[in-house]
Amino acid sequence: RKEYMPVIFPGFSWHNLRRSQGIEKKLDEIPRLGGRFLWSQGVADIEAGASMIYVAMFDEIDEGTAIFKCTNDPPAGESAFLTCDGLPADHYLWLTGQIGRVLNGKLRATGELPARSVR
């Protein structure tokens, strides 16, 4: 028996990696949209019947797909970095957890991002 595991990601950029190779790319080639891009992929996959989802990637900063904690005040230097748009540092980790809750039937999938309670 074969099972399908779709891949979702929060956004994408080749900017820093390709720039080092002399190729200019847009900084936010596939924008994160505050998590709406990641959420919409998760919801679409679950609605299509997915029972598991692979999230890419935990730590790929150069590709702009990292979901680990990040800052709204990135370090200065030659490489350009996007901020978290004022979102909490763990926003994408939290959102990935919410997608897991939808997979487990503990949260209803909607077109809107789930509300995050402040503690």
Summary of the structure (lengths in Angstrom):
residues: 119
radius of gyration: 15.4
end to end distance: 43.9
largest distance: 49.9
contacts: 286
relative contact order: 0.21
helix: 28%
strand: 5%
